[in-house]
Amino acid sequence: QVQLVESGGGLVQAGGSLRLSCVTSGNGDNNSIMGWYRQAPGKQRELVARVTRGGNSEYEDSVKGRFTISRDNARNTVALQMNNLQPADTAVYYCNAVTFGGSHLWGQGTQVTVSS
């Protein structure tokens, strides 16, 4: 069974940085798109950034210029470098993969808390 395992969340002060990592456990060769979503308390889950197997990426407007997504196809991993974090970035961050068959896989989530 293919699973996504996240790491790297934590508590940081405003202006600080964190790096999230996600590893595909099992055969990840069917992962077409990999990315990160987040969900803040009382809000809907939203896309933060995603990248195709070919390297095309897109970002939610509020993180452009601050967050960078990267992907290693050989290792089936995806990472999110988050710089200049702000309290509004506080949320549970979820790794996501969309297979070539259209199925969605989700990680268990990792908490990111930014203090002012």
C-alpha positions, 0 to 999 in steps of 0.5 A: 500500500502506498503511503505519504509520510511527512516531516518537518513541521514545528513552531517558528517565529514570524520571519523564520523558515521551515522545510517540510518533506514528504516521502512516498512509502511503497511504489510512488512511480504512479505519482503524477502531481505531488504537492502540499495543502494546508488547513487552518482552524475553521477554514477549508483545506487549500492548495499551497503548491504543487509540481508535476512530474515534469517540474511545472509548479504552481503556488497559492498567491499568498506564498509566492516568493516565499515558498519553494516546492521541489520534487525528486522523481527518482526518490518519489519525494517532495519538499516545501521550503517555507521562508519569511513565515507569517502567523497567517501560515499557521495550519496543518500541512498535508502532503498530497499525490495525484496518481496517473489514474486520478486517485488522491493520496494524503499524508497524515498532516504536520502542524506548522505554527508561526508566532508573532 
